[in-house]
Every structure is written in structure tokens, then in C-alpha cells.
């Protein structure tokens, strides 16, 4: 599914790309979660993008955790976010 999202993204069909990434994200594909976050960020939807970053970080995606830290969100190391809440270290 992520590959179909990538293909759609390459064709600048970002709405379809987001749909495919969303399907893959439902199967806990953190790369797709990150790609949704990037799409949302590009549209200026920073809060929704941060939600997807938090989801990816909960599943152990270190890049998502780093991005959250860079955005000024206090986060523990990847995999240490509890129930969607940010845990301060």
C-alpha cells in the first residue's frame, strides 16, 4: 500500500497518496505515518502532522521522535511515549 502512496505522490496526486498511506498506517507502517505527517506539514496542518508523528513515535520510529523534539515538543526516546501522551524525560 505504501508503494501505491509513493506512486501517487510521484504523480503529484497527493490526495490519493494520503489515502494509500493512511491504509498502510492502519497496519502500523511507521514510514507511511511519517509520509502523512510530511504531507500535512506541507499543507500547513502542523497539529495534524504532529498527531501522525506521535503515532509513528509510539511504534518506535526514531525519526518521528526527533522531528517532535525539533518542533519543540518534549518527547522521550522513540518507543517510550505512553498512550499518545508525551512523556517528559
N, CA and C of each residue as an Amber inpcrd file, in Angstrom:
protein
   267
   0.8200000  -1.1910000   0.0000000   0.0000000   0.0000000   0.0000000
   0.8620000   1.2530000   0.0000000   1.9680000   1.2040000   0.7880000
   2.8500000   2.3660000   0.8030000   3.3850000   2.6450000  -0.5970000
   3.6920000   1.5890000  -1.3510000   4.2130000   1.7640000  -2.7110000
   3.2010000   2.4990000  -3.5910000   1.9230000   2.2090000  -3.3950000
   0.8960000   2.9160000  -4.1630000   0.8190000   4.3850000  -3.7370000
   1.0410000   4.6320000  -2.4580000   1.1110000   6.0120000  -1.9870000
   2.2890000   6.7400000  -2.6040000   3.4350000   6.0600000  -2.6630000
   4.6210000   6.6610000  -3.2730000   4.3760000   6.9600000  -4.7510000
   3.7630000   6.0150000  -5.4370000   3.4640000   6.2030000  -6.8580000
   2.5340000   7.3990000  -7.0570000   1.5120000   7.4910000  -6.2410000
   0.5800000   8.6180000  -6.3290000   1.2870000   9.9290000  -6.0180000
   2.1470000   9.9080000  -5.0270000   2.9010000  11.1090000  -4.6690000
   3.8160000  11.5380000  -5.8050000   4.4820000  10.5710000  -6.4270000
   5.3590000  10.8720000  -7.5620000   4.5860000  11.5070000  -8.7110000
   3.3190000  11.1770000  -8.8020000   2.4570000  11.7360000  -9.8660000
   1.7410000  13.0030000  -9.4110000   2.1300000  13.5110000  -8.2430000
   1.5310000  14.7200000  -7.6540000   0.0440000  14.5700000  -7.3520000
  -0.3930000  13.3430000  -7.1370000  -1.7690000  13.0850000  -6.7160000
  -1.7310000  12.8690000  -5.2030000  -1.5860000  13.9850000  -4.4820000
  -1.3430000  13.8970000  -3.0420000  -2.5530000  13.4230000  -2.2510000
  -3.7420000  13.6800000  -2.7460000  -4.9370000  13.1940000  -2.0590000
  -4.9650000  11.6650000  -2.0740000  -4.7110000  11.0760000  -3.2420000
  -4.6790000   9.6140000  -3.3440000  -3.5050000   9.0510000  -2.5490000
  -2.3730000   9.7360000  -2.5920000  -1.2080000   9.2900000  -1.8250000
  -1.5490000   9.2180000  -0.3430000  -2.1950000  10.2470000   0.1680000
  -2.5640000  10.2600000   1.5800000  -3.5140000   9.1110000   1.9180000
  -4.4290000   8.8140000   1.0080000  -5.3490000   7.6930000   1.2450000
  -4.5890000   6.3660000   1.3420000  -3.6560000   6.1400000   0.4070000
  -2.8820000   4.8950000   0.4440000  -1.9870000   4.8340000   1.6740000
  -1.3390000   5.9470000   1.9960000  -0.5090000   5.9730000   3.2010000
  -1.3660000   5.7150000   4.4420000  -2.5770000   6.2470000   4.4420000
  -3.4710000   6.0280000   5.5770000  -3.8220000   4.5590000   5.7490000
  -4.0410000   3.8690000   4.6480000  -4.3380000   2.4320000   4.7210000
  -3.1350000   1.6670000   5.2700000  -1.9420000   2.0380000   4.7960000
  -0.7310000   1.3600000   5.2890000  -0.4780000   1.7040000   6.7540000
  -0.7790000   2.9360000   7.1380000  -0.5830000   3.3520000   8.5270000
  -1.4890000   2.5600000   9.4650000  -2.6760000   2.2020000   8.9870000
  -3.5800000   1.4010000   9.8150000  -3.0020000   0.0210000  10.1090000
  -2.0170000  -0.3760000   9.3070000  -1.3170000  -1.6500000   9.5340000
   0.0020000  -1.4090000  10.2660000   0.0880000  -0.2560000  10.9280000
   1.2420000   0.1310000  11.7480000   2.5170000   0.3570000  10.9460000
   2.3840000   0.8050000   9.7130000   3.5390000   1.1400000   8.8820000
   3.9910000   2.5520000   9.2490000   5.0790000   2.6510000  10.0250000
   5.5230000   3.9520000  10.5150000   6.0440000   4.8480000   9.3910000
   6.5940000   4.2680000   8.3440000   7.0480000   5.0870000   7.2180000
   5.8680000   5.8110000   6.5950000   4.7550000   5.1230000   6.4620000
   3.5460000   5.7650000   5.9260000   3.0260000   6.8320000   6.8760000
   3.1170000   6.5880000   8.1590000   2.7130000   7.6020000   9.1350000
   3.5550000   8.8590000   8.9710000   4.8600000   8.6640000   8.7710000
   5.7630000   9.7980000   8.5630000   5.3990000  10.5410000   7.2770000
   5.0840000   9.8140000   6.2350000   4.7700000  10.4520000   4.9600000
   3.4650000  11.2420000   5.0400000   2.5050000  10.7360000   5.7990000
   1.2800000  11.5070000   6.0250000   1.6270000  12.7930000   6.7660000
   2.4720000  12.6840000   7.7740000   2.8670000  13.8690000   8.5370000
   3.5270000  14.9080000   7.6250000   4.3830000  14.4560000   6.7300000
   5.0570000  15.3850000   5.8160000   4.0670000  16.0460000   4.8660000
   3.0950000  15.2810000   4.3710000   2.0650000  15.8550000   3.5070000
   1.2700000  16.9240000   4.2530000   0.9020000  16.6090000   5.4870000
   0.1220000  17.5540000   6.2790000   0.9330000  18.8070000   6.5950000
   2.2130000  18.6200000   6.9300000   3.0780000  19.7680000   7.1930000
   3.1630000  20.6770000   5.9720000   3.2570000  20.0710000   4.7870000
   3.3700000  20.8630000   3.5610000   2.1120000  21.6880000   3.2950000
   0.9950000  21.2550000   3.8860000  -0.2670000  21.9940000   3.7500000
  -0.4830000  22.9690000   4.9060000   0.4770000  23.0310000   5.8120000
   0.3550000  23.9250000   6.9540000  -0.4750000  23.3680000   8.0900000
  -0.8080000  22.0840000   8.0420000  -1.6210000  21.4460000   9.0820000
  -0.7000000  20.8260000  10.1310000  -0.0290000  21.7020000  10.8690000
   1.0240000  21.2610000  11.7840000   0.5190000  20.3980000  12.9380000
  -0.6490000  20.7110000  13.4680000  -1.1600000  19.9210000  14.5980000
  -1.5190000  18.5030000  14.1530000  -2.1800000  18.3910000  13.0170000
  -2.4990000  17.0440000  12.4970000  -1.2260000  16.2950000  12.1560000
  -0.2370000  16.9940000  11.6140000   1.0440000  16.3580000  11.3020000
   1.6970000  15.8460000  12.5810000   1.6390000  16.6390000  13.6420000
   2.2280000  16.2260000  14.9240000   1.5260000  14.9870000  15.4760000
   0.2180000  14.8710000  15.2490000  -0.5090000  13.6730000  15.6980000
   0.0590000  12.4270000  15.0180000   0.3160000  12.5300000  13.7060000
   0.8710000  11.3810000  12.9810000   2.3040000  11.0940000  13.4200000
   3.0630000  12.1380000  13.7230000   4.4190000  11.9190000  14.2350000
   4.3720000  11.1970000  15.5690000   3.4300000  11.5920000  16.4340000
   3.3060000  10.9150000  17.7340000   2.9360000   9.4410000  17.5530000
   2.0550000   9.1610000  16.6050000   1.6900000   7.7570000  16.3430000
   2.9120000   6.9620000  15.9030000   3.6690000   7.5250000  14.9700000
   4.8630000   6.8300000  14.4800000   5.8770000   6.6410000  15.6010000
   6.0520000   7.6480000  16.4280000   7.0000000   7.5470000  17.5400000
   6.5680000   6.4710000  18.5340000   5.2560000   6.3580000  18.7750000
   4.7620000   5.3140000  19.6900000   5.1070000   3.9260000  19.1850000
   5.2100000   3.7860000  17.8570000   5.5660000   2.4930000  17.2790000
   7.0720000   2.3570000  17.0830000   7.8370000   3.2620000  17.6740000
   9.2870000   3.1230000  17.6920000  10.0380000   3.8300000  16.5860000
   9.3900000   4.7010000  15.8480000  10.0710000   5.4140000  14.7680000
  10.9160000   6.5470000  15.3560000  12.2270000   6.3860000  15.2870000
  13.1390000   7.3560000  15.8850000  13.1200000   8.6910000  15.1540000
  12.9660000   8.6730000  13.8450000  12.9000000   9.9220000  13.0830000
  11.6880000  10.7440000  13.5100000  10.5710000  10.0890000  13.7460000
   9.3740000  10.7960000  14.2040000   9.6300000  11.4370000  15.5660000
  10.2740000  10.7090000  16.4600000  10.5920000  11.2570000  17.7800000
  11.5190000  12.4630000  17.6480000  12.5180000  12.3820000  16.7570000
  13.4290000  13.5190000  16.5430000  12.6770000  14.7320000  15.9910000
  11.7850000  14.4870000  15.0550000  11.0180000  15.6050000  14.4900000
  10.1630000  16.2710000  15.5560000   9.5590000  15.4790000  16.4280000
   8.7700000  16.0530000  17.5180000   9.6470000  16.9120000  18.4160000
  10.8330000  16.4330000  18.7320000  11.7480000  17.2170000  19.5610000
  12.1410000  18.5050000  18.8520000  12.4050000  18.4220000  17.5570000
  12.7960000  19.6100000  16.7950000  11.6610000  20.6200000  16.6890000
  10.4400000  20.1620000  16.7990000   9.2840000  21.0630000  16.7370000
   8.9980000  21.6850000  18.0980000   9.8200000  21.3440000  19.0840000
   9.6260000  21.9100000  20.4070000   8.7060000  21.1020000  21.2860000
   8.3470000  19.9180000  20.8430000   7.5150000  19.0300000  21.6480000
   8.4450000  18.1860000  22.4960000   8.2250000  18.1570000  23.8010000
   9.0610000  17.3540000  24.6800000   8.6800000  15.8960000  24.4890000
   9.6660000  15.0700000  24.1320000   9.3870000  13.6520000  23.9040000
  10.5020000  12.8110000  24.4710000  10.1450000  11.6630000  24.9440000
  11.1420000  10.6940000  25.3880000  11.6840000   9.9890000  24.1540000
  12.6100000   9.0930000  24.3390000  13.1510000   8.3750000  23.1910000
  12.0390000   7.5800000  22.5250000  12.2140000   7.2770000  21.2560000
  11.1960000   6.5600000  20.4910000  10.8090000   5.2920000  21.2100000
   9.5140000   5.0160000  21.2220000   9.0170000   3.8160000  21.8720000
   8.6580000   4.0300000  23.3320000   8.9250000   5.2140000  23.8690000
   8.6240000   5.4700000  25.2660000   7.5060000   6.4840000  25.4320000
   6.6940000   6.6400000  24.4250000   5.5360000   7.5040000  24.5270000
   4.3590000   6.6500000  24.9550000   3.6900000   7.0770000  25.9910000
   2.6250000   6.2760000  26.5850000   1.2500000   6.7630000  26.1500000
   0.4750000   5.8910000  25.5570000  -0.9380000   6.1440000  25.2540000
  -1.1870000   7.4730000  24.5750000  -0.2930000   7.8840000  23.7110000
  -0.4910000   9.1150000  22.9910000  -0.0970000  10.3540000  23.7550000
   0.3140000  10.1880000  25.0020000   0.7440000  11.3380000  25.8010000
   2.2630000  11.4610000  25.6890000   2.7240000  12.6670000  25.6700000
   4.1620000  12.8920000  25.6100000   4.7100000  12.7600000  27.0310000
   5.7700000  12.0210000  27.1600000   6.3920000  11.7770000  28.4510000
   7.6550000  12.6280000  28.5250000   7.7270000  13.5130000  29.4790000
   8.9320000  14.3380000  29.6410000  10.0250000  13.5020000  30.2830000
  11.2400000  13.7190000  29.8200000  12.3580000  12.9700000  30.4070000
  13.0490000  13.7680000  31.4790000
